[in-house]
Amino acid sequence: MKTIVKKGSVAYLSLTGHRGFRYPSEDSEKLLFDVEAEKVSWVGGGGRLTPVKVPESSILALGDSKRSVVVWVNKT
């Protein structure tokens, strides 16, 4: 399922935890531009965050637009 995440939204980076599961870390970046994100069916985030897949270039100025990364954003 696709969703739009707005420029300036806080995106928490993923952290590998127990048994290889991914969780939101305390490290965050702000999105550099509006992006169409794909929702990911993972659990975690303490109920207030949801995982989405975004282009790497949306959180890193020198990131690759063809490479996707999973970040955690506030549920809307």
Steps between C-alpha positions, in 0.01 A plus 500: 500500500637843404485820704641852464749617762560875501829687478638578847334200665721330757611154386656271761763267360469123546700307757555124495388348828421162656488211249573735211177697529510868405392772740508881494820646641545834672693625195286701263513709184250739346367416156654724235191499276145361478519130423265218408579232758406134510365374833682197641325230708730506800410534866663733749517874532319509832165560333582854385742422216447304180769359268515619139738438211637820343776580248837543670532842330201630700698488826860536376606778263748266328274193526406279205146557370488139374574355844224471762536515877248438776439786741240552772264798481215626718167339418261739325 
